[in-house]
Structure formats: C-alpha cells, structure tokens
Amino acid sequence: MKRGDQKIFRLTKKQFKEWDIFCTEHGKEMYMNKDSYSVEHMPESNTYNILINFNEQSGMNNFLINLTTKTT
C-alpha cells in the first residue's frame, strides 16, 4: 500500500518481532543513511503498519517485502 511518499506494510505480531530485530541489527546504517520509519499499532486487528519512505537506503523495503511474502 502507499500513502504519499511512503509504502505501508501490515505485519503480524510475529513479523513485527522480526522487524524489530532487523532494526536493532541495522540501526547504525539506518541512522547514517537518515532512514526512518513509523509504526502504527492497529489494536482491533492486532497488527502493525510499518511506513517507510520510498527513497530509503538501508534495505528496509527489501526486508519487508521478503518478510510479508514468505510462506511459513
């Protein structure tokens, strides 16, 4: 999904935990690239919307695409 100049990824609680690990491991690179993201918790569905900018340079987009399209 898109919102302005941002892409939106809806994550389950399990996926959000994986995202949190990714951010911890890549935090320095994200800081150096001035990449950021937003989290919107959706309590009615117990999901999390992650918003990232289209021009991010830290691999967030690729990680989130792989995370949301992999089968378990």
BELGIDA-V448680 format. One record per helix or strand of 2 or more residues. SS is the DSSP state (~ for helix, > for strand). FROM is the first residue (numbers start at 1). LEN is the number of residues. Records with the same first field share a line. If there is no record, write none. Layout:
SS = FROM-LEN + FROM-LEN
//
This chain:
> = 2-2 + 6-6 + 37-6 + 47-7
~ = 13-20 + 60-10
//
